[in-house]
Amino acid sequence: MEQPQHQHSVSVPDCPDLSIIVPAYEEADSLPELADRIRAACAEGDLSFQAWIIDDGSRDGTWAAIQALHEEDSRFAGLRFQRNYGKSAALAVGFERAQGTYVVTMDADLQDDPAEIPALVEKLEEGYDLVSGWKKKRKDPLSKTVPSRFFNWVTRRISGLPLHDFNCGLKVYRCEVVKSVDVYGELHRYIPLLAKWAGYDRVAEKPVRHHPRKYGETKFGVERFIQGFLDLITVVFLT
């Protein structure tokens, strides 16, 4: 598999409570508000954090926005891919750099709500290896929600994991869990299943708020839906 090539990176402080991994593809407008929400949520939960924002080959001002955030607050850092490699590659390099006790993943488009982080961490501390968000009331068009419901139903039946929303980007893990999984292609959808295969089978799900997209356009396409099912076949053979 081709390894993602990155041009630049800026670093963050060591050993916080949380490492927050945010893949970002052409989300320059969203990032300042996302950073404010992350700061507010972690302050509310009395949680120290580092945030890695992975610029997945954006052609807008995403990298400039990441640099500006880092200059303002060193807890925010970034890494820039030379081209668009996809969400799994972005998560994989974020997982490599994660140094927090727990690892949070979330999307950059403001549809995931950082205010949910403290409650997800609290749920994790009940003894789970990972807690997955469930967008119980999705704020997306039918072109996304209908395929997603079918996808989740099929994945639930095949995997045996009783999750309603494998696609939710908002998840919290114990750090050792993300260090044990190999994520590529579109396998980010199946991290809970890969974790279960690695022996981390204490998985919980928690309903989370979901917001309409505020800036830009969705990056979801039919090809991602098809690739997701092809990768499910791969995961089934692996596990």
JOLIN-V563349 format. One line per field, one symbol per residue. phi: phi as a letter, one per 40 degrees, with the letter a starting at -180 (. if undefined). A space follows every 10 residues. Layout:
BEGIN
phi = ???
END
This chain:
BEGIN
phi = .ccdcbcaab bbccfccbbb bbcbbfbdcc cdccccccdc cccccfbcab bbbbccgcbc cdcccccccc ccacccbaab ccacbhcccc ccccccccbc cbbbbacccg ccbdccddcc cdcdcchcca bbcbccbcbb cdcbccdccc dccccccccg ccccaccccc abbcdccccb bbbafbcdcb ddcccccchb bcbbbbdbcb bcccbgbccc accccccdcc ccccccccb
END
